[in-house]
Amino acid sequence: MTTQQTSLLSGLKGQRVAISAGAGGIGLAISKLLYAHGSRVALFDVSDSALDAARRDMPDALVTKADVSSDEEVEAFFVAIGESFGGLDALINNAGIAGPTGGVEHIFPSDWRRCVEIGLTGQFLCTHFAVPRIKAAGGGAIVNMSSAAGRHGYAYRTPYSAAKFGVIGFTQSLAKELGPHNIRVNAILPGIVAGARMEGVIRDRAAEVGIGYDEMERRYLERISMRRMVTPEDVAETVAFLLSNAGRNISGQSIGVDGNVETL
């Protein structure tokens, strides 16, 4: 075989891929990279402005407004995929929110429920509607977005950490259940991802413990072996690898893309 024939990212062209929260942050980086490699991308999100930008950047993609916590809207999204693409080969469960920052006694139960609903139950909903279509295609891949917080306890971020730990259990259970159907399932655990969302987390955590933003950021970086944040593109490249032919025998894994977060 030639080098071109054995490209690490071969197999992406023509794949029909569904991406939740695919119009911003990590989701947008995934959408753009797969689109650039010739995948048929279908994404949904809740921000009108982000969706409009995604339509401009990826004119051949299926771009829809939907809330991952709505059974009806998620089901409608997957029905639209069937009508537009004729099937589905892969699902990227990317939707999630940062959730509240605070001591457990100060977190409102409603905020807890919302964080878990978006970050964990939303993955179940998308998978529930996606799996029959991926089975019908003869197999494929599911990538669930967890976090370094799904590996380490995370003080003052208990709803987020609990949801992300749940994603790991969901992933490992699905890998066993769906492997016989030629569907591989993995989780990606991003670390400290550069961007506005992480800036808000650092700011809120700094206020909670009574220190300045710069000091809190220094403490975060000090706990990363490589002493740097990762980018949405770093995560997107790992997703592309898992969906490619190179990832055809990788399943049931929790893969950190984090510069080795030692603790949170």
N, C-alpha and C positions, 0 to 999 in steps of 0.2 A: 504493500500500500504506500501511496505517496503521503507526504506530510499534510497536504491539503485534504486528502481523504480521511485522515485520522485526526482532524481538528478537534480540540477538546470541546468545542461548543457545537459540534455537528448534531443535527437532529432538532434544532430549534425552529428552523424554517417550516412554516405551515402549521406548527402546533397551535391548537386553539386553547387559549389560556384565559382564565377568569381571575381577576385581581380585585379584592375588596380594598376600599380606601386607596384606590390606585391613581388618584389625581394630585397627590401631595406627598412631600417628604420621601420616605423609603418607598412607598407605593408607586409614586411617580417615577422614581429612579428605576424601579423594576419594570414598569410599563414601557418606559422609553427604551431601555436596553433590549428587552425582548422584541419590541416593535422593530428596532433597528436590525435585529437578526432575522427578521422575516416571520416572526410569530404573529398569529391572528389574535390580537389583544381585545379583551372585553373587560371593562372596568366600571366600577361604580364608586361614588363618593357623595358627600352631602353639601359641599361648597359649590355654589353656582359659578363663582369666578374661577375656581380651580378646574371645574369641568369644562368651562369655555376655553381655557388655556389648553387643556388636554386635547380638545377637539381640533384646535388649530395646529398643535404640534404633531398629532397623530390622526390625520384625516380619515384613514381607513379603519380606525379602531371603533369598537362599539362602546360608546361612552354614555352612561346612564346615571341619573340621580336616584339614590336609594340609601336608606338607613339600615345598617347591618342588624339592628335590634328589631326590625319589623319583619315578621314572618311573610307578610303579603308582598312587601317590596323586594325582599330577597328572592322569593319564589318567582316573581315577575321578571327579575333580572335573568334568572337561569332559563326561563321560558324564552326570553328574547334571544339569548345565546343560541338556543336550539333553532329558532326561526332564522337567525342571521348566518350562523356558522354550520348548522346541521349536526352539531355535536360538540363534545368537549374532551380535551386531552389532559388538562392540568388546572389545578386550583392553587392560588396563592392567598392564604388567609392572613391578610395583613392588617385589617382594621383593629384599632385599639385606641385607648385614651390614657393620658397620664394618671387620671384619678386624683383624689385629694391628697394633700400632704398634711400630716398632723398626728398627734398621739391618738391611740386607738379610742380613748375615751372622748375625744373631741370630733371624731369623724362621724358625720351624719349617716345613718343607715341607708338613706336614699342614695348618697354618693358612693357608698360601698356597692350597692346593687347595680348602679349604672356602670361602674368600672368593670365589674365582673360580667355584666350583661354584654357590654361591647367587646371586651377583650377575650372572653371565653365562650359564652353562649353564642355570640355572633359567629365564631368559628364552627360550632356545631351546626348552626342553621345553614351556612354556606355549604358545608360538607354534606349535610342531609340532602340538599337539592342537587349537589354536583355529582355525588358518587354514582347514581344510576346512569348518568350520562357518560362518565368516564368508563364505567364497566361496559357500556354499550360500544364504546370506541375500542375495546380490547385491552384496556389498561392505560396507565399514565402515571401522573405524579401529583402529590399534594405537598405543599410546603406551608407549615404553620409558623407564624411569627411569635416566638416567645421573647426572652430577654435574659440578660445576665441576672436580672432579678428573679428569674425562674430557676436559678441555680444557687443563689445566695439569699439569705434573709435580708430584708431591706427596711430598717427602722424608719418609722414615720411614713412609710409608703405601703402599708399592709394590704390594701385592696389590690393594688397593682401587682405586687409580688405574688399574692395568692392566685390571681388570675393567670399569671405567667407560669407558676408552678403547675397549675391545672392544665395548661397547654401541653406541658411535657407528658403528663399522664395520658391526655387525649391522643397525642401523637403516637406514643408507644403502643397504646391499645389499638389504634387504627392500623398501625403497621402490621400487627398480627392478624387483625381481622381482614384486611384488604390485600395482603400479600398474595394469597392464593388466586386473587383476581388480577394479578399483574399490576397492582397499584402500589407504588412505593410512597412512603409517608415519612417526612423528616421535619424537624423543627430547627429554626435558626434562632440563635440567641445573640442579638446585637448587644454591644456594650454601651458606652457613652457616645451617643451619636451626635455629631455637631449639628447645630441648627436651633431654630427658635424654640422648639419644644423643650430641648435640653436646657436652654438658657432659663426658661421658666422654672424647670425643676430645680436647678441650682439656686435660683433666686428664692424660691419658696423654702427649700431646705435650709439655706443660710439664715433666713428669718426665723425658722423654727428653732434652730440651735443658738441663735444670737451672735452670728459672726457676719463679716462682710462677704459680698459676692466673690471677690478675687480669692479670698482665703478658702471659701467653700470649693471653688473650682480647683484650686491647688490641691486640696485634700482628695477630690475625686481623681485627679490625674496621678496622684501619689499611689493610689491603690491599683493602678493599671501597670503591668510589667513593662509595657512599651512606652508608657508615659505620654500617650496621645489618644485623642478621640478617633473614632472611625467615622466614615462618611456614608451617606445613603448609597452611594455608588459601590462601596465595598460590599454592602449587603446584597445589592442587586446582582453583582457578579457571582456571588455564591449561589443565589437562586438560579441564575442561568446555568451554572455548572450542574446543579442537581437536576434540572429539567433536561439537560443535554444527554447525549448517548454516553458520555463519560460517567454520568451518575446513575446508570441503569441498574446497578447492584447495590446502591446505597439506600438503606431504609431503616427506620426505627431509630435514627440518630438525632442527637441534640448537638448542633454544631455552633460553637461560639465564634462570633465575628466581633471581637472585642479587644484585641491586643493583650489578652489574658487579664481580665478583671480578677483581682485576687480576693476582693471583698467589697461590700457596698456599705 
